[in-house]
Structure formats: C-alpha cells, structure tokens
Amino acid sequence: MASINVPASEIVCVSLFKDKRIVLAPYAFPLAGTETFSQILESLYVASIRDTLNTRFNEPITIGDKTLIKCYVSSSSNGEKIEMNTSLKAIDAVKMFGAYVSFELTDKFCEKTNSNQQKSAFDVLMSSKTPIRYPLKFGSNPEECKRGDFRLRNDFIDKILKDNDIGFPDGLENTVGKAIVDRTCNLLYYVLPHLQKMCARCSDFPALFTPLLKNENTFEQDYNVPEKHKNIARIDSKTLDLKLQAMYSIKLNYSTTLNHPRMEKFHAAMTSFINICQTYLDNLLKTNERQKMIHQSLQPLRSVTDGKSSEVRPIKGAVRSVDIVERYKQIEIKLTETCESYEPIFLNDFFYKYG
C-alpha cells in the first residue's frame, strides 16, 4: 500500500463520537511522535472534563466499564476508515493510512439482558462472593510509621477502604488498587494544608474522606503540617496540574473498576475531590495571569474590587518609563519563576527609598 504523507508539523485531524453523537467536531491535534491512540484518547478525555463551558466539546467524554472503544484512521474526512488497535503508535499509523483520526465510543451493553446471560470474568471477580484485598501498607512497621505521607496512605487504606468495605479483587490489589490509592493519596497529601481555603472557595470536602481529619470544621490534620518540616507551604500550579493529570489517567485507565457498583461511593468521593482541586487550579491560573499582566504593564493597574473578578483596571498616575521597566525586569522574572503570585507588588512604589 502506498504511504500517505503527513504534514511535517505532524498535525492530525481528530474527531470523537459517543453513541453516534458528535462530542468533538474535527479538531487539529499535534503529535509529539511517541503517543499511542490510547494516550490521545486520554488527552481528549482530560480536556473534555476541564472544558466546563463546552467551548470545544459538546459534552464531557464518559467511559464506563461497558463502553466499546473503536479507533479509525482514514486519508480524508469521508474516506475509507481503517480500524486501529489503540495501543499502536499514532505517528506510524497516520503516516501509512492518513491524517484523519476518529474515535467511536458505544455503550454496547446498555440494553436489558436476561438473567440467564453468562457473566463476564470481571463481574465474577467483583461479585460480593469474591474476597476483597487491599494494597500493602508502607513502612517496615506500618503501625509505628512516622512519615506523614506514609501514615496518610496507611490510614487511607484502614479508615477509607476497609471501614467502608471498599476493596479490590484478589490479584488486582497491588496493581490496579495500588495505583488508585497511591495517586489519590499523593494529591491529597499535597493539598492537605490548603483544604480549608480550597473547600471554602470551591466545594465541600467529600464526607467519605473526613475520617482523615482531626477536626472536620477547621480541617486540622497531622499528616502534612508545613511548620513541622521543610515542606513548601504554597501550592504550585504546575505541580498541582501534574498530580491532577495523574488522577484523570486513573479515571480513564481504570474506569472498569471505578464504575463497578462496589466502588460507587469511592468513585463519587474521588471525583468530587478532583473537581475541588481542578476548580482551585483554574482560579489560581487566572490569578497568575492577572498578576503577570499587572507586573508587565507600563501603566499602573489594580484589580477590580468586586471580590471575585480576575479583571484589572488602569489607575491614574504617571506611566512607567521604559528605563525603569528594564531596570527591574530581571528581578520581576526571578520572582515569578520562584513563587506563585498572590498580591500585586509594584517596585516603583518603593523606588524613591533607594534612589
């Protein structure tokens, strides 16, 4: 078969359908060269969840334990489609078959089935008659473990999973179970010192996770207390984004496990917690962009004082000279690289003190 050349920029046209509905109209998607079709779908899944205003996606992408996923590649929008294995490297496939990629998701078992239909192997594994297992705890002696992140993970297994009869089928506890517990506790440990502020601005903390707190009203906890160690007190938007990406990957790759009725309570709490962190991250990014705008403006700016807007307005005053801006440019860049911006600080306001 003759090879079809993909543009040098390695751009493909991606579309996605769910039960024959258009979820994502044809959209230009860049290929890094190493991702598989499954990883492309994962990226679209995360983007659809974050697209709360439906600016690009018509609806969030939902993938359950009975969702059939098919991927096709063609040389044109109406050309012959060739089905792909989602584990294939995308760049190799599109170079050979074309630059039009489409995903078709179908809830194939949504129809009513009779009671005599044979159960799937996974349904048997997750049945109430099957013993449930839990990931191994951290530390040589878990009961005497002193590390905050280790204690949080161990208590998460005891207080959240075991106390609520939430577990994993025998054989999956140290693969699927470990990944879910590790990444959830990793994100939870990172934001623990900021929970009170995050929940006040976003949403209530999931009730399932409250046993980890010493006081539900003050959000007091003894796992991650910045005053007791050298932990960075502020939340870094890049770090928070990476930890959220890991959680979205868990929701997609282990959707079969998380969507099982046995995991319903845990899945709902995990989703609620992710939404709190995502809302806070969105607000943090908007605030940082606003602060950069203020710092880089030649004309003094101030935030609109309505308590919630991220807009800024110019104020009366002398316009900063280019010489002064250049004089402080390097220090402003250094400040924005090393910490998150929260309040505008104008170096020119202190200029007279130093001549």
LINKA-V627196 format. One record per pair of residues at least 6 apart in sequence whose ideal C-beta (glycine too) atoms are under 8 Angstrom apart, sorted by the first residue. I is the first residue (numbers start at 1). GAP is how many residues later the second one is. D is the distance in Angstrom with one decimal. If there is no record, write none. Layout:
BEGIN
i: {I | I}
gap: {GAP | GAP}
d: {D | D}
END
This chain:
BEGIN
i: {1 | 3 | 3 | 4 | 4 | 4 | 4 | 4 | 4 | 5 | 6 | 6 | 6 | 6 | 6 | 7 | 9 | 10 | 10 | 10 | 10 | 10 | 11 | 11 | 11 | 11 | 11 | 12 | 12 | 12 | 12 | 12 | 12 | 12 | 12 | 13 | 13 | 13 | 13 | 13 | 13 | 13 | 13 | 14 | 14 | 14 | 14 | 14 | 14 | 14 | 14 | 14 | 14 | 15 | 15 | 15 | 15 | 15 | 15 | 15 | 15 | 15 | 16 | 16 | 16 | 16 | 16 | 16 | 16 | 16 | 16 | 16 | 17 | 17 | 17 | 17 | 17 | 18 | 18 | 18 | 18 | 18 | 19 | 19 | 19 | 21 | 21 | 22 | 23 | 23 | 23 | 23 | 23 | 23 | 24 | 24 | 24 | 24 | 24 | 25 | 26 | 26 | 27 | 29 | 29 | 31 | 31 | 31 | 33 | 34 | 34 | 35 | 35 | 35 | 35 | 36 | 36 | 36 | 36 | 36 | 37 | 37 | 37 | 37 | 37 | 37 | 37 | 37 | 37 | 37 | 38 | 38 | 39 | 40 | 40 | 41 | 41 | 41 | 41 | 41 | 42 | 42 | 42 | 42 | 44 | 44 | 45 | 45 | 45 | 45 | 45 | 46 | 46 | 46 | 46 | 47 | 47 | 48 | 48 | 48 | 48 | 49 | 49 | 49 | 49 | 50 | 50 | 51 | 51 | 61 | 63 | 63 | 63 | 63 | 64 | 64 | 64 | 64 | 65 | 65 | 65 | 65 | 65 | 65 | 66 | 66 | 66 | 66 | 67 | 67 | 67 | 67 | 67 | 68 | 68 | 68 | 68 | 69 | 69 | 69 | 69 | 70 | 70 | 70 | 70 | 70 | 71 | 71 | 71 | 71 | 71 | 71 | 71 | 71 | 72 | 72 | 72 | 72 | 72 | 72 | 72 | 72 | 73 | 73 | 73 | 73 | 73 | 73 | 73 | 73 | 73 | 73 | 74 | 74 | 74 | 74 | 74 | 74 | 74 | 75 | 75 | 75 | 75 | 76 | 76 | 77 | 79 | 79 | 81 | 82 | 84 | 90 | 94 | 119 | 122 | 122 | 124 | 125 | 125 | 125 | 125 | 126 | 126 | 126 | 126 | 128 | 130 | 130 | 131 | 132 | 132 | 132 | 132 | 132 | 132 | 132 | 133 | 133 | 133 | 133 | 133 | 133 | 133 | 133 | 134 | 134 | 134 | 134 | 134 | 134 | 134 | 135 | 135 | 135 | 135 | 135 | 135 | 135 | 135 | 136 | 136 | 137 | 137 | 137 | 137 | 138 | 138 | 138 | 138 | 138 | 139 | 139 | 139 | 139 | 142 | 142 | 145 | 145 | 148 | 148 | 148 | 148 | 148 | 148 | 149 | 149 | 149 | 149 | 149 | 151 | 152 | 152 | 152 | 152 | 152 | 152 | 152 | 153 | 153 | 153 | 155 | 155 | 155 | 156 | 156 | 156 | 156 | 156 | 157 | 159 | 159 | 160 | 160 | 160 | 160 | 160 | 160 | 161 | 161 | 161 | 163 | 164 | 164 | 164 | 166 | 166 | 166 | 166 | 167 | 167 | 168 | 168 | 168 | 172 | 176 | 176 | 179 | 179 | 180 | 180 | 180 | 180 | 183 | 183 | 183 | 183 | 183 | 184 | 184 | 184 | 184 | 186 | 186 | 187 | 187 | 187 | 187 | 187 | 187 | 187 | 188 | 188 | 188 | 189 | 189 | 190 | 190 | 190 | 190 | 190 | 191 | 191 | 191 | 191 | 192 | 192 | 192 | 193 | 193 | 193 | 193 | 193 | 194 | 194 | 195 | 195 | 195 | 195 | 196 | 196 | 198 | 198 | 198 | 199 | 199 | 199 | 201 | 201 | 201 | 202 | 202 | 202 | 202 | 203 | 203 | 203 | 203 | 204 | 205 | 205 | 205 | 205 | 205 | 206 | 206 | 206 | 206 | 206 | 207 | 208 | 208 | 208 | 208 | 209 | 209 | 210 | 212 | 212 | 213 | 213 | 213 | 214 | 214 | 214 | 224 | 226 | 226 | 234 | 234 | 235 | 235 | 235 | 236 | 237 | 237 | 237 | 237 | 237 | 240 | 240 | 240 | 240 | 241 | 243 | 244 | 244 | 244 | 244 | 247 | 247 | 248 | 250 | 251 | 251 | 251 | 251 | 257 | 258 | 258 | 258 | 259 | 284 | 286 | 287 | 287 | 287 | 288 | 288 | 289 | 290 | 290 | 290 | 290 | 291 | 291 | 291 | 291 | 292 | 292 | 293 | 293 | 294 | 294 | 294 | 294 | 294 | 295 | 295 | 295 | 295 | 296 | 297 | 298 | 298 | 298 | 298 | 299 | 299 | 299 | 299 | 300 | 300 | 300 | 300 | 300 | 300 | 301 | 301 | 301 | 301 | 301 | 302 | 302 | 302 | 302 | 303 | 303 | 303 | 303 | 303 | 303 | 304 | 304 | 304 | 320 | 324 | 324 | 328 | 328 | 331 | 332 | 335}
gap: {95 | 92 | 93 | 71 | 91 | 92 | 93 | 94 | 95 | 90 | 6 | 85 | 88 | 89 | 93 | 92 | 21 | 20 | 21 | 22 | 23 | 81 | 17 | 18 | 19 | 20 | 88 | 16 | 17 | 19 | 78 | 82 | 87 | 88 | 89 | 13 | 14 | 15 | 16 | 64 | 86 | 87 | 88 | 10 | 12 | 13 | 14 | 15 | 26 | 30 | 87 | 88 | 89 | 7 | 9 | 10 | 11 | 12 | 85 | 86 | 87 | 88 | 6 | 7 | 8 | 25 | 28 | 45 | 86 | 87 | 88 | 89 | 6 | 85 | 86 | 87 | 88 | 41 | 43 | 44 | 87 | 88 | 86 | 87 | 88 | 37 | 38 | 36 | 25 | 34 | 35 | 36 | 38 | 82 | 20 | 24 | 32 | 33 | 34 | 33 | 51 | 74 | 29 | 11 | 72 | 59 | 60 | 63 | 58 | 55 | 57 | 8 | 54 | 55 | 56 | 50 | 51 | 52 | 53 | 54 | 34 | 47 | 48 | 49 | 50 | 51 | 53 | 56 | 64 | 66 | 48 | 49 | 51 | 50 | 61 | 28 | 30 | 45 | 62 | 211 | 206 | 207 | 210 | 211 | 17 | 59 | 16 | 18 | 203 | 206 | 207 | 199 | 202 | 203 | 206 | 9 | 10 | 9 | 11 | 12 | 13 | 11 | 12 | 199 | 229 | 228 | 232 | 6 | 9 | 44 | 6 | 42 | 189 | 192 | 43 | 191 | 192 | 195 | 57 | 190 | 191 | 192 | 194 | 195 | 41 | 42 | 43 | 44 | 38 | 39 | 40 | 41 | 188 | 37 | 38 | 39 | 40 | 17 | 34 | 35 | 36 | 13 | 33 | 34 | 35 | 36 | 12 | 13 | 14 | 15 | 30 | 31 | 32 | 33 | 9 | 10 | 11 | 12 | 29 | 30 | 31 | 32 | 8 | 9 | 11 | 20 | 21 | 24 | 25 | 27 | 28 | 29 | 6 | 7 | 8 | 23 | 24 | 26 | 28 | 22 | 23 | 24 | 25 | 22 | 24 | 23 | 19 | 21 | 21 | 15 | 9 | 11 | 7 | 8 | 134 | 138 | 6 | 44 | 45 | 46 | 47 | 43 | 131 | 134 | 136 | 134 | 39 | 40 | 39 | 33 | 34 | 35 | 36 | 37 | 38 | 130 | 34 | 35 | 36 | 37 | 38 | 39 | 40 | 44 | 23 | 27 | 28 | 33 | 34 | 39 | 43 | 22 | 33 | 38 | 39 | 42 | 43 | 46 | 47 | 38 | 42 | 8 | 16 | 17 | 20 | 7 | 9 | 12 | 15 | 16 | 6 | 8 | 11 | 15 | 8 | 12 | 6 | 9 | 41 | 74 | 75 | 76 | 77 | 81 | 36 | 37 | 40 | 74 | 75 | 72 | 33 | 36 | 37 | 40 | 60 | 71 | 72 | 28 | 29 | 32 | 56 | 57 | 68 | 25 | 28 | 29 | 32 | 56 | 24 | 52 | 53 | 6 | 48 | 49 | 51 | 52 | 106 | 6 | 20 | 105 | 48 | 44 | 101 | 102 | 96 | 97 | 99 | 100 | 6 | 10 | 8 | 9 | 89 | 85 | 78 | 81 | 71 | 75 | 70 | 74 | 77 | 78 | 60 | 63 | 64 | 66 | 67 | 63 | 66 | 86 | 89 | 57 | 60 | 56 | 57 | 59 | 60 | 86 | 87 | 90 | 21 | 24 | 85 | 34 | 35 | 34 | 45 | 49 | 50 | 53 | 7 | 44 | 49 | 86 | 29 | 31 | 32 | 31 | 32 | 33 | 38 | 40 | 41 | 86 | 10 | 18 | 24 | 26 | 22 | 23 | 78 | 79 | 82 | 6 | 20 | 77 | 78 | 79 | 82 | 73 | 74 | 77 | 78 | 69 | 72 | 73 | 76 | 68 | 8 | 11 | 14 | 68 | 71 | 62 | 63 | 64 | 66 | 67 | 62 | 57 | 58 | 60 | 61 | 60 | 64 | 6 | 9 | 11 | 6 | 7 | 8 | 6 | 7 | 8 | 7 | 6 | 7 | 105 | 106 | 45 | 49 | 105 | 104 | 44 | 47 | 48 | 51 | 103 | 37 | 40 | 41 | 44 | 40 | 34 | 30 | 33 | 34 | 37 | 23 | 27 | 26 | 8 | 7 | 19 | 20 | 23 | 6 | 8 | 9 | 12 | 8 | 56 | 24 | 23 | 54 | 55 | 52 | 53 | 21 | 13 | 20 | 21 | 22 | 45 | 50 | 51 | 53 | 44 | 49 | 8 | 19 | 7 | 8 | 9 | 18 | 50 | 37 | 41 | 46 | 49 | 36 | 17 | 21 | 22 | 24 | 27 | 15 | 18 | 20 | 21 | 14 | 15 | 17 | 20 | 46 | 48 | 11 | 12 | 13 | 14 | 43 | 10 | 11 | 13 | 42 | 6 | 7 | 8 | 9 | 10 | 41 | 7 | 8 | 9 | 28 | 24 | 27 | 19 | 20 | 16 | 15 | 6}
d: {7.1 | 6.3 | 5.6 | 5.2 | 7.2 | 6.9 | 6.6 | 5.1 | 7.5 | 7.2 | 7.2 | 7.7 | 5.3 | 5.3 | 5.0 | 7.3 | 7.4 | 6.6 | 4.4 | 7.9 | 6.6 | 6.5 | 5.3 | 7.0 | 5.7 | 7.2 | 7.3 | 7.6 | 5.4 | 6.0 | 7.2 | 5.4 | 4.7 | 7.2 | 5.2 | 5.0 | 7.1 | 6.2 | 7.4 | 7.4 | 6.1 | 5.0 | 6.9 | 7.0 | 7.3 | 5.4 | 7.8 | 4.3 | 6.9 | 7.1 | 4.9 | 7.3 | 7.6 | 7.5 | 5.8 | 6.3 | 4.8 | 6.9 | 7.9 | 7.6 | 4.8 | 7.5 | 8.0 | 4.7 | 4.1 | 8.0 | 6.1 | 6.8 | 7.1 | 4.5 | 7.8 | 7.2 | 6.3 | 7.0 | 7.1 | 4.9 | 6.9 | 7.5 | 6.9 | 7.2 | 4.6 | 7.7 | 7.3 | 5.9 | 6.3 | 7.3 | 7.6 | 6.2 | 7.2 | 5.8 | 5.5 | 5.8 | 6.1 | 7.9 | 6.6 | 7.5 | 7.0 | 5.5 | 7.4 | 7.9 | 6.8 | 7.9 | 7.0 | 6.9 | 7.6 | 5.9 | 5.2 | 7.4 | 5.1 | 6.9 | 7.7 | 7.8 | 7.4 | 5.7 | 7.9 | 6.6 | 5.5 | 6.2 | 5.8 | 6.2 | 4.7 | 5.7 | 7.7 | 4.4 | 7.5 | 6.1 | 5.3 | 7.4 | 7.3 | 8.0 | 4.2 | 6.1 | 8.0 | 5.9 | 7.2 | 7.1 | 7.5 | 6.9 | 5.8 | 7.6 | 7.5 | 6.2 | 5.1 | 7.4 | 6.3 | 7.4 | 4.8 | 6.9 | 6.8 | 7.8 | 5.0 | 6.6 | 4.3 | 7.9 | 7.8 | 7.2 | 7.2 | 4.3 | 7.6 | 4.8 | 4.3 | 5.5 | 7.6 | 6.7 | 7.6 | 6.6 | 7.9 | 4.9 | 7.6 | 7.4 | 7.2 | 6.6 | 6.3 | 4.9 | 6.6 | 6.2 | 7.9 | 4.7 | 7.1 | 6.3 | 3.9 | 7.7 | 4.5 | 6.4 | 6.0 | 6.3 | 4.2 | 7.3 | 5.5 | 7.0 | 5.6 | 7.5 | 7.5 | 7.1 | 4.6 | 7.6 | 4.2 | 6.5 | 6.9 | 7.8 | 5.7 | 6.2 | 7.2 | 4.7 | 7.9 | 7.6 | 6.9 | 4.6 | 7.9 | 5.3 | 7.0 | 7.4 | 5.5 | 7.8 | 3.8 | 6.4 | 5.6 | 6.7 | 7.3 | 5.0 | 7.9 | 7.1 | 7.2 | 5.4 | 5.5 | 5.5 | 6.0 | 4.5 | 5.7 | 6.7 | 5.6 | 8.0 | 6.0 | 4.8 | 6.7 | 7.0 | 5.0 | 4.7 | 7.6 | 6.7 | 3.3 | 7.6 | 6.9 | 6.9 | 6.3 | 5.9 | 6.6 | 7.0 | 7.1 | 5.2 | 5.6 | 7.2 | 6.8 | 7.9 | 6.3 | 7.9 | 7.0 | 3.9 | 7.9 | 8.0 | 7.4 | 5.9 | 7.8 | 4.8 | 5.8 | 7.7 | 5.7 | 6.9 | 5.7 | 7.5 | 8.0 | 3.0 | 6.3 | 6.8 | 7.8 | 8.0 | 5.9 | 5.7 | 7.2 | 5.3 | 7.8 | 7.6 | 3.7 | 7.2 | 5.3 | 5.9 | 6.4 | 5.5 | 7.2 | 5.7 | 6.8 | 6.5 | 7.8 | 5.4 | 5.8 | 4.8 | 4.3 | 5.2 | 7.8 | 6.5 | 7.7 | 7.8 | 7.3 | 4.5 | 6.2 | 6.5 | 7.7 | 4.1 | 5.6 | 6.1 | 3.7 | 7.3 | 5.2 | 7.2 | 7.8 | 5.0 | 5.5 | 6.2 | 7.1 | 7.5 | 4.3 | 5.3 | 7.6 | 7.8 | 7.3 | 8.0 | 5.0 | 7.2 | 7.5 | 6.0 | 5.6 | 6.8 | 5.3 | 7.7 | 6.9 | 4.3 | 7.5 | 6.6 | 7.3 | 4.5 | 7.9 | 6.1 | 8.0 | 6.3 | 7.3 | 5.3 | 7.6 | 6.8 | 6.6 | 4.2 | 6.4 | 7.2 | 6.3 | 6.4 | 6.8 | 7.3 | 7.5 | 6.0 | 7.6 | 7.6 | 7.2 | 6.9 | 6.6 | 7.5 | 7.1 | 6.5 | 6.9 | 4.9 | 7.1 | 7.4 | 6.1 | 3.8 | 7.2 | 7.3 | 5.5 | 5.5 | 6.3 | 7.0 | 5.7 | 6.2 | 7.5 | 7.6 | 7.7 | 4.8 | 5.8 | 7.9 | 5.4 | 7.1 | 7.7 | 6.1 | 7.7 | 6.1 | 7.2 | 4.5 | 7.1 | 7.4 | 5.9 | 7.6 | 7.9 | 6.5 | 7.3 | 7.6 | 7.3 | 6.4 | 5.4 | 7.7 | 7.6 | 7.0 | 7.0 | 5.9 | 6.4 | 6.8 | 7.4 | 6.2 | 5.5 | 5.9 | 4.3 | 5.6 | 7.1 | 5.6 | 7.7 | 6.7 | 5.7 | 8.0 | 6.3 | 8.0 | 4.5 | 7.8 | 6.9 | 4.2 | 5.7 | 7.2 | 4.7 | 5.0 | 7.3 | 6.4 | 7.6 | 6.6 | 6.8 | 7.5 | 4.6 | 4.2 | 5.5 | 6.8 | 6.5 | 5.2 | 7.1 | 8.0 | 7.8 | 7.9 | 7.4 | 7.6 | 7.3 | 7.7 | 3.7 | 7.8 | 4.7 | 5.4 | 7.4 | 6.2 | 6.7 | 7.9 | 3.9 | 6.0 | 6.7 | 5.1 | 6.5 | 7.5 | 5.9 | 6.6 | 5.3 | 4.6 | 5.9 | 6.4 | 6.4 | 7.6 | 4.3 | 6.4 | 5.5 | 7.7 | 6.9 | 7.1 | 6.5 | 6.2 | 5.1 | 5.8 | 6.4 | 6.5 | 6.6 | 7.8 | 5.2 | 7.6 | 6.1 | 7.8 | 6.7 | 5.8 | 6.0 | 6.6 | 7.6 | 5.2 | 7.5 | 7.8 | 6.5 | 7.8 | 7.5 | 7.6 | 6.3 | 7.6 | 4.5 | 7.5 | 6.8 | 7.0 | 4.4 | 6.4 | 7.2 | 7.2 | 6.4 | 5.5 | 7.6 | 6.9 | 4.9 | 7.6 | 5.9 | 8.0 | 3.6 | 7.6 | 6.1 | 6.7 | 7.1 | 7.0 | 6.2 | 4.7 | 7.8 | 7.8 | 5.9 | 4.7 | 5.4 | 7.2 | 7.6 | 7.3 | 8.0 | 7.9 | 5.6 | 5.0 | 7.7 | 6.5 | 5.1 | 7.9 | 5.4 | 7.4 | 6.9 | 5.2 | 4.8 | 7.5 | 6.7 | 7.9 | 4.5 | 6.7 | 5.6 | 6.9 | 7.6 | 6.6 | 6.2 | 5.2 | 7.3 | 7.5 | 7.9 | 7.6 | 5.6 | 8.0 | 7.1 | 4.6 | 6.6 | 5.7 | 6.0 | 6.2 | 7.1 | 4.9 | 7.8 | 7.3 | 7.4 | 7.9}
END
